[in-house]
Amino acid sequence: MIDLHALSFLKDRPGLFAFDMDSTLVDGEGIDELARARGVYDEVSQVTERAMRGEIDFAESFTERLELLRGLTLLELDEVYDRMPLMPGAEDLIRELKKRGHRIAILSGGFDLLAERYARDLGGVDEIRVNGLEFVEGECTGKTIPPIIDAHGKARGLIEAAKKFRIPLSHTVAVGDGANDIEMFKTAAFGIAFCAKPKLRPYAKHCIDEKNLAKILDLL
């Protein structure tokens, strides 16, 4: 049963909504789709799944997966963006949150060249904290531009974004789906697990199991 007053604490002043990107704001896992473009999908997706379940360290798994993306071209990245859509309900949700004065952040272990495009598709967001994918002469080097945005990086991003916009942590909401979002959920005032992995769910104050981000509006 939906608690229609779950986010009532935001009525007195606007808050900060921090979203994971892959499988939350976007319907798919960017690193897996980039791997598909390189012909290494099976190897990368297995590591991704283990990381999302919290079975292996994110930074370790991230480095391992990145190495497999060596040689990826910008054209292949463009093709991944073209076939990986925003999550159903994302545009409606972000539009309404903005109308109500809330700030929007993307805090993700995903990549800058995808996050910037999805942010544009959403009409712009206030903060993006993601991993920088290194390209040299149009090809991926298999490395990221430090620092790696892992679970702790997301939590720091939430704290710093809230400070930047002068929003108390008591008025922050985190939305995500995997183990890499646990620290962000522990930092935010309210965590929403969206079609989430089992390891994240105990840290959430609300779970949405339907692929429709607009369901968050029911809590406001």
Long-range contacts (C-beta under 8 A, 24 or more apart in sequence): 2-218, 2-219, 3-206, 3-219, 4-218, 4-219, 6-190, 6-205, 6-206, 6-219, 7-173, 7-190, 7-219, 7-220, 9-170, 9-171, 9-189, 9-190, 10-102, 10-171, 10-173, 10-220, 13-171, 14-100, 14-101, 14-102, 14-103, 14-167, 14-171, 15-102, 15-103, 15-167, 15-171, 15-172, 15-173, 15-189, 16-102, 16-103, 16-104, 16-105, 16-158, 16-161, 16-162, 16-165, 16-167, 16-171, 16-172, 16-173, 17-97, 17-102, 17-103, 17-104, 17-105, 17-172, 17-173, 17-175, 18-105, 18-106, 18-107, 18-154, 18-157, 18-158, 18-161, 18-172, 18-173, 18-174, 18-175, 18-184, 18-188, 19-104, 19-105, 19-106, 19-107, 19-108, 19-174, 19-175, 19-176, 20-106, 20-107, 20-108, 20-154, 20-175, 20-176, 20-177, 20-178, 20-180, 20-181, 20-184, 21-106, 21-108, 21-110, 21-114, 21-115, 21-118, 21-130, 22-108, 22-109, 22-110, 23-87, 23-177, 23-178, 23-194, 23-195, 24-87, 24-175, 24-176, 24-177, 24-194, 24-213, 25-86, 25-87, 25-90, 25-106, 25-118, 25-122, 25-213, 26-84, 26-85, 26-86, 26-87, 26-90, 26-110, 26-114, 26-118, 27-84, 27-85, 27-86, 27-87, 27-88, 27-211, 28-84, 28-85, 30-80, 30-84, 30-110, 30-111, 30-114, 31-65, 31-69, 31-110, 31-111, 33-80, 33-83, 33-84, 34-69, 34-72, 34-76, 34-77, 34-80, 34-111, 35-65, 35-68, 35-69, 36-80, 37-72, 37-76, 37-77, 37-79, 37-80, 38-68, 38-69, 38-71, 38-72, 38-76, 40-68, 40-69, 43-68, 44-68, 44-69, 51-178, 51-179, 51-180, 52-177, 52-178, 52-179, 52-180, 52-197, 53-178, 53-179, 53-197, 53-198, 53-199, 54-178, 54-179, 54-182, 54-197, 54-199, 58-109, 58-148, 58-150, 58-151, 58-179, 58-180, 59-148, 59-150, 62-109, 62-131, 62-144, 62-148, 62-150, 63-148, 66-133, 66-142, 66-143, 66-144, 67-142, 68-142, 69-133, 69-140, 69-142, 70-140, 70-141, 70-142, 71-139, 71-140, 71-142, 72-139, 72-140, 73-138, 73-139, 73-140, 74-113, 74-135, 74-138, 77-113, 77-114, 80-114, 81-114, 81-117, 84-114, 86-118, 86-121, 86-122, 87-211, 87-212, 87-213, 88-211, 88-212, 88-213, 88-214, 89-212, 89-213, 89-214, 89-215, 90-122, 90-213, 91-121, 91-122, 91-123, 92-213, 92-214, 92-217, 93-213, 93-214, 93-216, 93-217, 94-122, 94-123, 94-125, 95-123, 96-217, 98-123, 100-220, 103-127, 103-161, 103-165, 103-167, 105-129, 105-157, 105-158, 105-161, 106-130, 107-149, 107-153, 107-154, 107-157, 107-158, 107-161, 107-174, 107-184, 108-149, 108-154, 109-148, 109-149, 109-150, 109-154, 109-180, 126-161, 126-165, 127-157, 127-161, 127-164, 127-165, 129-153, 129-154, 129-157, 129-160, 129-161, 150-180, 151-179, 151-180, 151-181, 151-182, 151-183, 151-184, 152-183, 154-180, 154-181, 154-183, 154-184, 155-183, 155-184, 155-186, 155-187, 157-184, 158-184, 158-187, 158-188, 159-187, 175-213, 175-216, 176-200, 192-216, 192-219
